[in-house]
Amino acid sequence: EEQIKKKFQQIDKDKSGSISLQEVTQALKDFECPTQSAKLLLQSITDTQEIDFTTFQNFYNHIYSFQLAFKSVNKGKPLFKKQLILALDLLNFQPISEALIKAIQIKFDPNFNGIEFGEFISVCSFLLICNRVIQKFGQGTGKLSVDFNSLGCIGMWFI
């Protein structure tokens, strides 16, 4: 935690207690985290655009765990279906259907040359958003029953 706090303080140059998404991605370039992937991850962990220390710590810990899972199965290469499933299992995501894996590959690896780490961050972030939606609107059932207003709230995450 001390290392993360030090990194946050280095990024927060104006000492305001919050940092921008651009500053975060620049500071975490050693993780090879593209801005779009970072933005998606931020959406999966907070409803605000402000990144305070707590949000940054959560963000950093997610990136670190994604990196560990990715590196444990990729053997220096992009992830294909089998490795993707293994990496997601290591992160304790719910079992993912064949249909969802295929949709993930089409969305995040449209040229089917394998999922690189930046794309993997986006995949994991998308799945975290799905978990968040289920937690917020699933009423403990693990399934969604959505009225118009709830659907509107869900839709706002994607605009």
Backbone as a ProteinNet text record, in pm:
[ID]
protein_1_A
[PRIMARY]
EEQIKKKFQQIDKDKSGSISLQEVTQALKDFECPTQSAKLLLQSITDTQEIDFTTFQNFYNHIYSFQLAFKSVNKGKPLFKKQLILALDLLNFQPISEALIKAIQIKFDPNFNGIEFGEFISVCSFLLICNRVIQKFGQGTGKLSVDFNSLGCIGMWFI
[TERTIARY]
82	0	86.2	196.9	287	341.8	373.8	424.3	317.1	193.2	83	60.5	67.4	49.4	158.1	280.4	392.7	370.8	325.7	299.6	188.8	82.4	-27.6	22.5	102.7	154.4	245.3	319.6	403.7	317.6	204.7	116.1	39.6	-3.7	-83.9	5.2	50.7	148.2	93.3	-37	-93.2	-144.1	-124.9	-162	-310.1	-394.6	-538.6	-609.1	-541.7	-604.3	-676	-671.4	-728	-641.2	-649.2	-567.9	-655.7	-606.1	-682.3	-650.9	-739.1	-718.7	-590.6	-563.6	-441.7	-317.5	-319.7	-205.9	-185.7	-295.9	-287.2	-225.5	-275.4	-223.1	-77	-39.2	101.5	187.8	141	217.8	226.5	126.9	125.1	167.7	247.6	288.4	368	431.3	503.8	408.1	279.2	178.7	123.9	164.4	113.3	-39.3	-89.8	-234.1	-281.8	-342.1	-391.9	-500	-511.1	-607.4	-749.3	-789.3	-925.9	-951.5	-852.5	-866.3	-875.7	-795	-797.6	-933	-988.5	-1118.7	-1227.4	-1223.5	-1321	-1306.3	-1182.3	-1159.7	-1212	-1187.4	-1236.4	-1389	-1456.3	-1602.2	-1648.3	-1565.8	-1606.2	-1592.6	-1516.1	-1493.2	-1550	-1591.6	-1645.7	-1747.3	-1836.8	-1935.5	-1889.7	-1774.6	-1725.6	-1604.6	-1574.3	-1455.9	-1334.6	-1357	-1249.4	-1175.8	-1045.9	-965.4	-894.3	-951.7	-887.1	-796	-732.4	-638.3	-705.4	-823	-892.6	-924.2	-974.2	-1004.2	-876.2	-770.6	-642.6	-589.7	-599.8	-552.5	-630	-760.4	-845.3	-806.9	-789.8	-750.1	-616.2	-518.1	-383.5	-386.4	-459.9	-468.6	-532.7	-633.7	-694.7	-593.1	-525.1	-425.6	-320.4	-274.3	-171.5	-223.3	-344.8	-399	-424.1	-467.3	-485	-351.5	-247	-114	-65	-84.5	-42.9	-114.9	-246.2	-323.9	-280.6	-263.4	-224	-89	8.5	144.2	153.6	65.2	73	25.6	-49.3	-97.6	-49	8	34.9	167.7	263.5	394.1	453.5	439.1	496.4	419	300.7	220.2	82.3	10.1	-128	-214.9	-326.7	-418.3	-517.8	-533.6	-640.1	-745.5	-849.1	-966	-930.4	-852.7	-820.8	-746.9	-645.9	-568.9	-654.4	-741.6	-830.5	-919.7	-977.6	-1063.9	-984.6	-862.6	-778	-746.5	-709.7	-675	-795.5	-912.5	-1033.4	-1071.1	-1047.8	-1071.1	-980	-853.6	-759.8	-807.4	-883	-935	-1070.7	-1114.9	-1240.2	-1365.5	-1365.1	-1488.9	-1583.9	-1712.8	-1811.3	-1781.5	-1822.1	-1802.5	-1863.9	-1788.7	-1829.3	-1870.6	-1986.5	-2041.2	-1959.4	-1974.2	-1909.4	-1954.1	-2083.3	-2136.9	-2071.8	-2053.2	-1990.7	-1842.8	-1773.2	-1631.3	-1618.5	-1706.1	-1701.9	-1728.9	-1827.8	-1859.4	-1741.9	-1676.8	-1559.3	-1448.1	-1424	-1318.8	-1350	-1474.7	-1513.1	-1495.6	-1536.4	-1528.3	-1385.1	-1309	-1178.1	-1061.2	-1087.6	-983.8	-1044	-1091.3	-1164.5	-1084	-950.9	-869.7	-820.8	-863.5	-833.2	-683.9	-602.4	-458.3	-417.3	-516.2	-490.6	-510.3	-540.5	-567.3	-439.5	-394.9	-276.8	-317.6	-220	-250.1	-346.1	-327	-417.9	-561.1	-577.6	-711	-765.6	-676.5	-716.8	-769.8	-708	-758.6	-901.9	-926.4	-1061.4	-1159.9	-1119.4	-1205.6	-1243.1	-1142.9	-1167.1	-1253.6	-1229.4	-1307.4	-1452.9	-1475	-1611.4	-1681.4	-1611.4	-1670.9	-1696.3	-1609	-1633.1	-1757.7	-1776.9	-1897.9	-2020.8	-2013.1	-2124.8	-2154.9	-2050.1	-2069	-2135.1	-2091.7	-2148.4	-2296.4	-2331.8	-2472.4	-2555.5	-2506	-2577.4	-2592.2	-2485.1	-2491.6	-2590.2	-2590.4	-2673.5	-2821.3	-2848.9	-2987.1	-3038.6	-2954.2	-2993.2	-3067.8	-3080.7	-3154.6	-3110.5	-2980.1	-2924.7	-2951.5	-3013	-3048.2	-2941.7	-2851.8	-2753.8	-2810.6	-2935.7	-3001.6	-3063	-3085.9	-3145	-3293.6	-3366.2	-3505.1	-3509.5	-3521.4	-3495.3	-3620.3	-3654.5	-3761.1	-3699.9	-3783.6	-3737.5	-3630.7	-3653.9	-3559.4	-3426.2	-3430.8	-3306.5	-3229.1	-3301	-3235.6	-3170.3	-3237.4	-3178.7	-3049.5	-3048.8	-2926.3	-2814.4	-2847.8	-2748.3	-2693.9	-2783.5	-2743.4	-2649.9	-2663	-2577.5	-2430.5	-2401.5	-2262.3	-2196.7	-2278.4	-2223.4	-2229.1	-2272.7	-2280.2	-2156.9
-120.1	0	126.3	121	236.8	271.8	168.6	189.5	256.7	213.3	270.7	416.3	443.2	580.1	672.3	621.9	700.2	731.1	630.6	649.3	753.3	744	840.3	982.2	998.9	1131.5	1186.7	1099.4	1143.3	1194.1	1127.5	1165.6	1293.5	1307.4	1421.6	1544	1601.5	1711.1	1837.2	1864.5	1984.8	1959.9	1838.1	1799.9	1824.4	1804.6	1826.5	1705.9	1592.4	1471.3	1389.6	1437.6	1359.4	1377.9	1279.2	1280.6	1248	1280.4	1255.9	1117.5	1071.7	943.3	944.9	1056.8	1068.6	1053.2	1116.8	1107	963.3	894.9	755.4	667.7	677.9	591.7	622.6	748.9	785	724.7	733.5	682.1	529.7	464.3	317.9	260.6	336.3	289.4	159.7	131.5	4.8	-114.7	-90	-196	-208.9	-119.3	-118	-110.3	-9.7	9	121.7	88.4	192.7	277.6	402.3	494.2	439.4	382	330	215.8	130.4	20.8	75.7	177.4	240	305.7	368.7	433.6	330.7	218.6	112.4	55.9	36.9	-12.4	88.1	215.4	318	312	293.4	282	159.7	57	-65.5	-54.8	43.7	51	175.5	275.3	397.3	462.9	539.1	613.7	756.1	794.9	931.3	929.9	1044.8	1058.5	1102.2	1131.2	1175	1052.9	1057.7	946.8	993.4	956.3	986.7	868.7	874.2	768.3	631.5	624	495.6	434.5	517.3	469.5	426.9	506.2	472.4	339.8	318.6	194.1	74.8	88.4	-16.1	-41.2	66.7	61.8	-11.8	30.8	-26.9	-176.1	-211.9	-352.6	-438.9	-384.3	-458.7	-480.4	-373.3	-384.7	-488.8	-484.4	-578.5	-722.8	-746.5	-883.2	-928.8	-836.5	-871.6	-913.2	-837.5	-867.3	-1004.3	-1035.5	-1166.3	-1280.4	-1267.3	-1371.3	-1385.1	-1272	-1272.6	-1341.3	-1299	-1353.5	-1500.1	-1544.4	-1684	-1780.8	-1731.9	-1822.4	-1787.9	-1669.3	-1629.4	-1676.6	-1713.1	-1761.1	-1667.6	-1536.1	-1437	-1414.8	-1471.9	-1459.3	-1404	-1356.1	-1312.2	-1430.6	-1399.3	-1503.5	-1540.6	-1669	-1719.8	-1780.9	-1836.2	-1879.4	-1958.3	-2062.6	-2150.3	-2073.8	-1995.4	-1918.5	-1807.4	-1747.9	-1643	-1698.4	-1814.4	-1877.8	-1908.4	-1960.2	-1990	-1863.8	-1757.4	-1632.1	-1574.4	-1580.2	-1529.1	-1615.2	-1745.8	-1835.6	-1799.6	-1765.9	-1726.4	-1601.8	-1518.5	-1395.6	-1417	-1542.5	-1581.2	-1516.8	-1493.5	-1450.2	-1569.4	-1540.7	-1647.6	-1727.9	-1855.6	-1932.4	-1857.4	-1851.8	-1773.1	-1867.3	-1840.9	-1927.1	-1915.9	-2016.9	-2015.4	-1892.6	-1860.5	-1746	-1615.2	-1599.5	-1477.2	-1471.8	-1584.7	-1587.4	-1546.1	-1598.9	-1564.2	-1414.5	-1361.1	-1218	-1133.1	-1177.4	-1106.4	-1105.6	-1220.5	-1227.4	-1135.8	-1133.7	-1048.4	-900.6	-862.3	-722.1	-677.3	-758.9	-715	-768.1	-861.2	-915.7	-939.4	-830.7	-846.6	-910.5	-898.5	-960.8	-1099.9	-1148.1	-1283	-1316.2	-1217	-1243.2	-1261.7	-1280.9	-1301.9	-1174.1	-1189.5	-1076.2	-1036.6	-913.4	-857.6	-807.3	-767.8	-728.7	-610.2	-508.1	-393.1	-433.4	-524.9	-575.9	-660.6	-733.2	-816	-727.9	-612.7	-518.3	-478.6	-452.1	-415.4	-529.3	-651.2	-768.3	-779.2	-774.6	-787.1	-672.5	-553.3	-436.9	-452	-499.9	-525.4	-625.7	-733.5	-834.6	-778.6	-690.1	-624.4	-536	-467.7	-387	-477.3	-591.7	-687.4	-730.7	-761.2	-798.5	-685.3	-563.2	-447.2	-429.3	-448.4	-437.4	-542.9	-666.3	-775.5	-744.2	-696.7	-664.6	-551.6	-452.6	-334.8	-360.9	-438.7	-455.4	-598.8	-693.3	-833.9	-879.1	-796.1	-827.8	-960.7	-989.4	-1108.9	-1239	-1232.6	-1355.3	-1398.1	-1307.3	-1337.3	-1318.3	-1272.2	-1245.8	-1107.1	-1050.7	-917.2	-923.8	-844	-815.8	-663.8	-606.6	-464.2	-388.7	-282.3	-193.5	-80.9	6.4	111.7	199.7	242.7	332.8	265	139.1	64.4	47.4	17.6	4	136	246.3	377.6	399.4	359.4	371.5	285	164.2	74.3	136	184.5	243.7	362.2	436.6	553.4	515.3	393.2	349	336.3	320.4	293.2	413.6	526.5	647.7	731.6
0	0	0	69.3	76.9	-61.6	-140.3	-276.7	-363	-348.1	-425.4	-383.6	-255	-204.1	-259.4	-262.2	-314.3	-462.8	-538.8	-681.8	-701.5	-621.4	-631.2	-604.9	-500.8	-466.3	-576	-643.9	-755.9	-871	-893.9	-1004.4	-970.9	-846.8	-801.9	-780.6	-889.3	-884	-816.6	-834.7	-773.2	-630.2	-580.6	-443	-412.6	-514.7	-498.1	-436.4	-434.2	-380.9	-485.6	-611.2	-721.5	-845.8	-933.4	-1055.4	-1175.3	-1293.9	-1416.4	-1472.2	-1558.9	-1625.5	-1708.2	-1776.4	-1857.1	-1769.9	-1653.7	-1562.3	-1514.4	-1487.9	-1442.4	-1550.3	-1673.3	-1779.9	-1809.2	-1799.6	-1819.6	-1709.3	-1586.6	-1472.8	-1472.4	-1530.4	-1531.2	-1665.8	-1740.5	-1873.4	-1866.9	-1752.9	-1739.9	-1742.2	-1716	-1725.9	-1868	-1958.7	-2096	-2095.4	-2027.2	-2012	-2103.2	-2218	-2307.9	-2239.6	-2280.3	-2219.9	-2226.7	-2339.7	-2353.5	-2255	-2235.7	-2139	-1997.3	-1968.3	-1835.9	-1810	-1912.7	-1899.7	-1868.9	-1937.3	-1914	-1772.7	-1728.3	-1592.5	-1490.2	-1513.9	-1422.5	-1412.6	-1526	-1525.6	-1446.8	-1442.5	-1372.8	-1221.4	-1172.5	-1028	-961.1	-1040	-978.6	-1071.2	-1011.3	-1089.4	-1119	-1065.1	-1087	-1179.7	-1234.9	-1319.5	-1237.9	-1110.1	-1023	-967.6	-973.6	-923.7	-797.1	-682.3	-555.4	-519	-403.8	-367.9	-358.9	-297.7	-282.7	-419	-510.6	-645.8	-716.5	-701.3	-764	-710.5	-581.1	-520	-576.1	-586.6	-643.8	-789.4	-864	-1004.6	-1019.7	-942.1	-947.4	-913.6	-808.6	-768.6	-876.5	-944.7	-1055.2	-1167.9	-1207.6	-1315	-1278.4	-1156.1	-1109.9	-1114.9	-1067.7	-1071.5	-1215	-1302.5	-1443.8	-1504.7	-1471.1	-1524.5	-1477.3	-1350.4	-1297.9	-1369.3	-1386.1	-1453.7	-1599.3	-1666.8	-1808	-1826.2	-1746.1	-1760.1	-1719.5	-1632.4	-1589.1	-1697.1	-1795.9	-1901.1	-2041.6	-2063.7	-2202.5	-2260.3	-2178.5	-2226.8	-2332.5	-2311.6	-2401.5	-2529.8	-2539.6	-2661.5	-2626.7	-2728.3	-2703.3	-2659.3	-2594.9	-2548.8	-2658.2	-2676.9	-2762.3	-2671.5	-2727.2	-2651	-2524.8	-2538.4	-2424.8	-2314.1	-2352.9	-2255.6	-2192.8	-2274	-2223.8	-2112.8	-2137.1	-2037	-1910.2	-1925.8	-1809.3	-1729	-1799	-1730.9	-1657	-1719	-1653.9	-1533.9	-1544.6	-1430.2	-1313.6	-1343.7	-1238.1	-1163.8	-1232.5	-1172.1	-1104.7	-1102.8	-1035.5	-1093.5	-1224.7	-1288	-1292.1	-1298.6	-1309.9	-1435.7	-1438.7	-1562.8	-1681.1	-1789.2	-1905.5	-2017.5	-2074.2	-2179.2	-2307.6	-2391.3	-2523.9	-2603	-2593.9	-2668.7	-2623	-2492.2	-2441.8	-2478.5	-2469.5	-2510	-2656.3	-2739.9	-2882.8	-2902.9	-2832	-2842.4	-2793.6	-2686.6	-2634.2	-2738.1	-2801	-2902.7	-3020.7	-3063.5	-3176.6	-3140.5	-3019.9	-2977.2	-2949.5	-2875.9	-2828.6	-2911.8	-3000.6	-3088.9	-3227.6	-3292.9	-3419.1	-3532.3	-3529.8	-3635	-3593.9	-3478.2	-3428.7	-3428.4	-3389.6	-3377.3	-3231.3	-3144.8	-3002.9	-2923.8	-2797.6	-2710.1	-2637.3	-2664.2	-2597.8	-2459.4	-2378.1	-2240.9	-2232.3	-2314.3	-2312.7	-2342.8	-2436.9	-2469.6	-2354.7	-2288.6	-2174.8	-2061.2	-2040.4	-1940.1	-1975.5	-2103.4	-2147.3	-2125.9	-2157.9	-2137.3	-1989.4	-1903.3	-1758.6	-1707.5	-1757.5	-1715.8	-1757.1	-1878.7	-1925.7	-1834	-1798.1	-1710.3	-1570	-1523.3	-1394.1	-1400.4	-1514	-1532	-1529.2	-1596	-1593.8	-1450.5	-1373.4	-1232.3	-1154.2	-1181.6	-1112.1	-1143.1	-1269.2	-1309.5	-1236.7	-1235.1	-1167	-1017.8	-955	-811.9	-783.7	-870.8	-847	-875.9	-980.2	-1024.1	-1013.7	-971.7	-970.9	-847.8	-748.2	-626.3	-564.9	-574.6	-512	-584.2	-701.7	-773.8	-873.3	-908.8	-1012.6	-1152.1	-1159.4	-1287.4	-1281.6	-1398.8	-1404.7	-1434.5	-1362.7	-1392.8	-1395.1	-1512.7	-1527.5	-1571.5	-1496.3	-1539.9	-1623.9	-1676	-1765.7	-1701.1	-1578	-1511.9	-1484.2	-1443.9	-1420.1	-1550.1	-1657.9	-1787.8	-1827.6	-1799.5	-1827.8	-1751.4	-1624.3	-1543.1	-1599.7	-1639.2	-1698.7	-1827.2	-1910.1	-2036.9	-2022.2	-1913.5	-1891.3	-1878.4	-1835.5	-1825	-1962.3	-2065.3	-2197.7	-2290.3	-2239.6	-2322.9	-2299.1
[MASK]
+++++++++++++++++++++++++++++++++++++++++++++++++++++++++++++++++++++++++++++++++++++++++++++++++++++++++++++++++++++++++++++++++++++++++++++++++++++++++++++++

